[in-house]
Amino acid sequence: MNSKSLSKKKRKVKNIKEGDLYQRNYTHASEAILSILLDKDKSSSTILSLKKAGPEITELLTQCSIGIAGTGLAVLLSVMCKMATGVRTPFASARLLSTSVGFGLFWLSWAVNGLRDTIASIFRSPSNMNIEDDEVAVKIEKSVNEILFRALTLLAITALKFA
């Protein structure tokens, strides 16, 4: 009887560890983000994967937003340092486009932060627990479309810079 209780304890501890592993794994959060971006009809399985990802998806989106904003800051500081040291660029338009890319990265970071806020407000607010999956999908799709629009705008500005 003693060995049976020990094996039950071990299984219980193992199940708890597996549950923690699933909850703390950013791979699932990354999968959830990719399924949001790639799933055109925003099926209930996409919403379910968001719910399973839990707080990791908001942490991952926060890290992405910080990385994008940091890159934008680096671009802006680079332009300001070149202007402060008196380095002449052959074209003022190159400086203008670099500044535009820097501000565009901040703009994109703002949109990613908006998606994070949308996901957090939908799944953490007790008043929103009875929202239909269709309403959730519409809110998330609106945020994703905003991110895609800003990313394409930034891509166009970058293409102008190198053209």
Secondary structure, 3 states (H helix, E strand, C coil): CHHHHHHHHHHHHHHHHHHHHHHCCHHHHHHHHHHHHHCCCCCHHHHHHHHHHCHHHHHHHHHHHHHHHHHHHHHHHHHHHHHHHCCCCCCHHHHHHHHHHHHHHHHHHHHHHHHHHHHHHHHHCHHHCCCCHHHHHHHHHHHHHHHHHHHHHHHHHHHHHHC
